[in-house]
């Protein structure tokens, strides 16, 4: 048996016999490798095997915790956990919305693509520029009051994360600096590492990123780009007001700093509250990222990039060199869903679903201390915990009860201490499971534990 499997078996036995208890944090992989005298890659395979067996949960920037799962029969841990055991966990780290009847809505547009004569073409890679029909359809999909993308500036990637990577790769050389909100989308940190760029945290307030923080960071050392989420910021749900967007656009233009504007969750926002995108205020510098994963489904999706027309070829080259091209099948399906109204119907259903889940959050958590920040239509909530709790100990306590949540340091950039807060992803769990999990989290918060 492979060495990494033997090591995974030993840890699995420790979990089964109670030597490692639910919610307990495993050592960082590098520390584990040093203690065991193994390569870091082997340690990674050990932890990956434990995750595959459903014995631990983990996330970049957070750590790895023992899952709340019953021991295997007879104290043995070699058997894979039953699906029924895995289903006991409520995963509020993942955030994949699904509307009732979604599959029935999506199926009709796929049927024509399965004809042999059509399928042959649909299974080929798509160009970064897609087709004229696809560019026009996406320009219409992303249009908001006061802003309509130029179809000539629309590009396509496999998903929105790849769109972010392509935009940054086209704008920033290795070693360059990119300004980001002090709390940001965690995968942007991974993208930065892979591209060899440095993220510079910029202070935020109740209206989002502060323009003066951008100015100060740029004066310290020039920034090559700015990555920002002005609408339904993940994790805090903050949406910039129009005045703040105008102020930020003015600073961006004065400093001549290109912007990567992430709008992946913007389809949920109330258009009257969210206003025009930042791109409408500074179109010559804005690179807008969006996609189908949240609107439709994560398993068959495409990422969108809207760039200034004079930047289209440079960004398309980054898409090609990074291997981030969209699949033509997904692109063809997406265009059909846009044109036949399926996407619009799914968006409407998901906004209603998010609103119901937000009401659950408000009902279950509002009275238990701390500060709850969210938006009536967001699929996540940012809970600044009661003073008696630290984020890591609260996360571990939740894991003991079979609930996976994301601590604040997962989103933090730079060396500063993250707030004692957790993000609650509301989209993936069935509504009844979500309600039960929220009640459990409220009970944990009420009980209190300092952990300091």
Secondary structure, 3 states (H helix, E strand, C coil): CCHHHHHHHHHHHHHHHCCCCCCCEECCHHHHHHHHCCCHHHHHHHHHHHHHCCCEEEECCCEEEECCCCCCHHHCCCCCCCHHHHCCCEECCCCCCCCCCHHHHHHHHHHHHHCHHHHHHHCCECCCCCCHHHHHHHHHHHCECCECCCHHHEEEECCHHHHHHHHHHHHCCCCCEEEEECECCHHHHHHHHHHCCEEEEECEECCEECHHHHHHHHHHCCCCEEEECCCCCCCCCCCCCHHHHHHHHHHHHHHCCEEEEECCCHHHCCHHHHCCCHHHHCCCCEEEEEECCCCCCCCCCCEEEECCHHHHHHHHHHHHHHCCCCEHHHHHHHHHHHHCCHHHHHHHHHHHHHHHHHHHHHHHHCCCCCEEECCCCCCEEEEECCCCCCHHHHHHHHHHCCEECEEHHHCECCCCCCCCEEEEECCCCCHHHHHHHHHHHHHHHHHCCCCC
